Amino acid sequence: MWAWGLAERAVAGLLGSAGMNGGRWNTAVAVGVTAAAGIALVAIVVSSRRGGIKSPWRRRRRKPVLASKEWRSLFTPEGKLYDGGVKLVKRVRNGGVEPSIRAEVWPFLLGVYSLDSSQAEREAVKEHNRRGYLLLRKHCLRKNNEESKRLNETAAVSHEESISPGKVKESVTSLGSEEQPEKESVEERINCEEENSFAILEQEIQDNTAKAIPEKQTDENLCSSSSSDEDESEQSDVTHVEASHNDVASVHQSSVEEEEESMPKYSNTGGNTETETELSKAASPVKSSRTVEDFDTWQRIIRLDAVRANNEWVSYSPSQAAVTREKAIESAQAVCLKDYEHLEAHRIHHASRLVAILEAYATYDPEIGYCQGMSDLLAPLLAVLEEDDEAFWCFAGFMRKARHNFRLDEVGIRRQLNMVAKIIKNKDFRLYRHLEMLEAADCFFVYRMVVVMFRRELTFEQTLSLWEVMWADQAASRAGIARSSWGKLRLGAPPTDDLLLYAIAASVLEKRKLIIESYSSMDEIIRDCNNMAGQLDIWKLLDDAHDLVVTLHDRVE
């Protein structure tokens, strides 16, 4: 306010010395000086706030979500997005997606469907993906059967060694008779799930029109399954129903080796690798040295995590919350889930879905398999996507970026923590120097935020909003939208694969004063970050993150 007082004194002096004859001149001078003082005041305020993290969008209200009516208007009669997905990406980045259409929009954001695909091409991808998921589930259930056999054989040997020699024969016979029902039970589960799943697929094929659906595969990144599981040798007079029966028969009768060949495998194509190497256009499955014992370990951990999963999604998905106990138990038995009797029906059903999809993913991407924390990423997707095969492929799309969080060598985690540190250093060097003094410059205190992507710091709805904005950025990068000047102009802040890291850095910068003035150890910062749940304004955080992208992406990426 001292600037304003100085201006007032200057005006008073001018008016006093000019006298009565210069009234008009005095008025003009007064107006001019007042305007100059106002400009000076604005400059001082702006200068005093330089180096802060005030976003240019801070005073702007969040734009409306992408609603159902607008979503429908984005498509041509052939089912293609009018502008290659630019408007879709921009709308999601600015306001998110209406909950009622998330199940339709997310597959585009996660790369299951290409942004330039037609309706017919998406139907072909959907059918192909369903077959791939069923093969993965069949493989998992076969492994369950093999594990049951090994356990029974071990129990039989132990029991045989514990009894007297004269009763060995009788005991082995008894054990054999007891083992058979369990063996049949597991095999029945395999056949039951296969028959039910393929029956659904058969009905969908039957309901399709007689037109041939194009076999074009629009997303090589997610659907790298071999085409050997498709029966293309049908005679021209065979109906769709008969063709689907032949498909079912061929899958049932195929050998284990043939199934392994036809199962989808994770491919490192798609550009979401930690090093920007030149990738082959053809799918290149990642080789893994994982063993059967690894899969058994993953299964045990998956089941423990699934049973312990919370139920905060219930209010968001009433249809899944209303599942009957009979259906829930049936789904639990289909995936050989145990120790669930104490759970409510909806939690049993949710745990069963977690097991089915996480087991399938461990088979699909054996290099990563399963690590604790992956169930935190999958659970929100299950609340939105009610079909397991669709949820699986969206999760696989999500994991193309997130899988690096679960590598045993932690290369991906270290890269991301280093990037958060670099953002903070470039934006607020004083804060960075204080972190160095606390031996916290490696930003290890945001480790949990990076691994589970803010899942435990945000409410359920906030998590969905943050993730879909993050996916929209990744979709824009994947489609090359920002490479054109027109695309950049429409999107504003350039899209980045690392929006999450900018958001994490923004959350730390927001607490700069508290960290600098009050914290004397990294443990205090970790405690504060872990207690952040429910305290963040997600849209303010995203605005700040986009502001950081605008100012720093050339220096940190």
Secondary structure, 3 states (H helix, E strand, C coil): CHHHHHHHHHHHHHHHHHCHHHHHHHHHHHHHHHHHHHHHHHHHHHHHHCCCCCCCCCCCCCCCCECHHHHHHCECCCCCECCCCHHHHHHHHHHCECHHHHHHHHHHHCCCCCCCCCHHHHHHHHHHHHHHHHHHHHHHHHHHHHHHHHHHHHHHHHHHHHCCHHHHHHHHHHHHHHHHHHHHHHHHHHHHHHHHHHHHHHHHHHHCCCCCCCCCCCCCCCCCCCHHHCCCCCCCCCCHHHHHHHHHHHHHHCCHHHHHHHCCCCECCCCCCCCCCCCCCCCCECCCCCCHHHHHHHHHHHHHHHHHCCCCCHHHCHHHHCCCHHHHHHHHHHCCCCCCCCCCHHHHHHHHHHHHHHHHHHHHCCCCCCCCCHHHHHHHHHHHCCCHHHHHHHHHHHHHHHHHHHCCCCHHHHHHHHHHHHHHHHHCHHHHHHHHHCCCCCCHHHHHHHHCCCCCCCCHHHHHHHHHHHHHHHHHHHHCHHHCHHHHHHHCCCCCCCHHHHHHHHHHHCCHHHHHHHCCCHHHHHHHHHCCCCCCCHHHHHHHHHHHHHHHHHHHC
